[in-house]
Amino acid sequence: MNPSVSIIVPVYNARKTIARCIESIINQEFQDFELLLVEDGSTRRCDEVAREYADRLTIRYFYKENSGR
């Protein structure tokens, strides 16, 4: 499967809003996309929410230590 659109969502310190954001994206009529969640060293444990969605759906989750850039 090669999706026609890649949606990249930064997850840095977005614990209160990330679930709503993901739900909004996956509930769209247009479904030919891949969803990439990218966390850059968040301090608010957003990874728990992002990983939960990534485990249930075809969502790719990436984590890297904050590089300060």
Residue pairs with C-beta under 8 A, 6 or more apart in sequence:
3 32
3 33
3 34
4 32
4 33
5 30
5 32
5 33
5 34
6 33
6 34
6 36
7 25
7 33
7 34
7 35
7 36
8 36
8 38
9 18
9 21
9 22
9 25
9 35
9 36
9 37
9 38
10 38
10 39
10 40
11 18
11 37
11 38
11 39
11 40
11 42
11 46
11 47
11 50
12 39
12 40
12 41
12 42
12 46
13 42
13 43
13 44
13 46
14 21
14 42
14 44
14 46
15 42
15 44
15 45
15 46
15 49
18 37
18 46
18 49
18 50
19 49
19 53
22 35
22 37
22 50
22 53
22 59
25 33
25 35
26 35
26 57
34 58
34 60
35 57
35 58
35 59
35 60
36 59
36 60
36 61
36 62
37 50
37 53
37 54
37 59
37 60
37 61
37 62
38 62
38 64
39 46
39 47
39 50
39 61
39 62
39 63
39 64
40 64
40 66
40 67
41 64
41 65
41 66
41 67
47 61
47 63
50 61
51 61
53 59
53 61
54 60
54 61
